[in-house]
Amino acid sequence: MRRFGLVAKILGGVVVVVAVLVGVAAVMLNSSSVQNKMIDYATGLLQEKLDTQVRIDSVHVNFLTQRAVLTGLEVEDQQQRKMLSLDMLSADFGLWELLRRKVIISKAEVRGVRARLYKNEGEPANYQFLIDAFKQDKSPEKEQAAADKAARDTTKKSRLQLDIHDFLLADVDVHYNEDTVALGELSYHKGWNGKQSGQIHRLRGRFDLLTKKGKMTNWVSIGSLTVDERRKQWLVGIDSLHYRNDNHLPRKNEGKPNRGSFDTGHLDVLANLQLAIDHIGKDTLHAELTQCNAVDSVMGFHLKDLRFKVGATRQTAHLADVVIQQDSTILQFAEAELQLPSKKEGRALAYSTSEIKGRTILRDISQPFAPVLGKFVMPLNLSVKLSGTDSTMTFKDIKVTTDDQRLSIAARGGITHLTDKEKLDIRFHVDNMTAKGNIKREIINQFVVKKFMMKQLNALGTIGYTGDIAILRKREEFSGLLRTAVGPINFNFALDGRDKYVSGSLRTSNVELGKALDVPDLGKVACDATFKFDISVPRTAKVRRQRGGTLPIGSVKANVSEAHYKGITVKDISANVESNGAIAQGNITQRNKHVDLLCSFSFDNTDAVSKMKVKPGVKIKALEKLSKRIEEQKVKKEEKKKQKTEKKAQKEAKKAQKAAKRQ
């Protein structure tokens, strides 16, 4: 935007010079013919000084009505291209106030401003000659003398005062290389009581920025902006603020339907806001955002309302009474402290909040961040304290509950490496989670996923959990202690987002597995187990097309240190289960000194495990040993026979060598 500030300064300088020359001519004689001759003379001087073409269609100054009008100003650059143009400039002025060193413009109007500015790499800008022409060509001694004289003049008499009551700027179009700014209308008004107001309509711009990923094209437009001074406050309203950008790369979720649509390289935001400014100074600000709503239809994010009070300096900002509202989510907190970043002063961003309280429905963030939450409409109550920097976030005293308290979570955690997605690390420790009754099923039903082993889940009763959660680059890890109605379970498992597998282990010393699996004859079990299941949608879909079935696809291996079945206690049992999606087949082995007891089983429905097909078996170790000895003796005989054959072949080879030598 500095480029366009420079454009305004250059254009303003040219207009002021022309206006002064016009004023001198007008004061000399209030005659249109003489004024035009003086304008011809003034434009000649300008052309000589700038070494380029300067044209003015007409100038009219009427001292009776105290009005001046200039039309058709054009300035070419030194390549004879039209650089600056102005359709019309008019001003109603107070002549007699000039005698008291006051310039009072009751009404001023500027229309049709055009600027075409260029700056090619390695070459001076096409407007550089204007800057050079108006530079003061004075020695340091002369500059100091002029400054001293100006200081003495200031002490002798007051400065010239400028007072504008009404001003209108319309139809502005500025180009700087490929960047553009266009303005429909800007108006300013000062009332009889000194209160000021202003409006901007149809402001739009386009500009390119270079980022680490390449060129970013940005479009900004404002339907209207109003500023009113009322009761020691400035009221600011912005309607139809539209920001859009394009990094000229594919969207991050392109071809990835399970990924959220949030992408800072493809934003399309339409917003409206109202702001009340109590104080604004060089380094201080005190204001209140009274209303703000924003929507990104492409990303699917809707901010229904945002409100807060802010007091800020160059170093810090204090927020108070903050309210954030989406369609079905509202968050509030009393205050927040921010340390504002500054590369020049070596200061990084830092922030902290008081307790954030609110109510949320996770569906509100599903489209931009987590499509899997698209059907999650269960209301959740939330409280948390937040702090962090530009690359970290820390969450303290996290509490999540449902209205009926059937679900309650207490946790803490944090995020590191926010600015580097390859190193992004999200970790939470759950101090306690409790899920009562059917809330487990209700939560799972919020997701559009296939439901497995729901009957066994209900059998677990009230679930308590304490443990850790880690979300890394394409990997999620979960571990901890699960407390259930059938006994405690220690577990550790991970979701591999690269190879699409879920794997892990679990350990228990006293679980009533029969209750969980609906096998009445099976009692308490102590075991260790590992598992691995395929969660790749393309792979599992292919298998199901070939085999059908609704079972998970994967394997479980377990070592049972002790189990109770029909009143009998058995120990040292190993079990393996393999499921191909259509049928699960397993083997159980109970090892003893002389005889191993074997059992194979199969089932095709997790809700009817008690009806599985079972085939018992026996392995007699004495027979196994005998069979092993026989096999070993057979192997020894084969080895001896092989050795005799090799020796015989060696003798034959030696005889052949001797015969060859004799020949």
Disulfide bonds with the S-S distance in Angstrom:
none
